[in-house]
């Protein structure tokens, strides 16, 4: 699937130069940057949810306690 992105000339030149310095095409740079950004935002959302769960119940268990509870 192809996607078109409109850039100002100076932004395009900057990104092309940066991509070249990383031995990447502009397309590869934009694709990897977009995916990395989305993954980072998802990771942050998951972290925030986990911290909210922990703050509502800060009970923790050691590895030995988990093994015992699971019968391992």
Secondary structure by P-SEA (a helix, b strand, c coil): cbbbbbbcaaaaaaaaaaaaaacccaaaaaaaaaaaaaaaaaaaaaaaaaaaaaaaccccccaaaaaaaacc
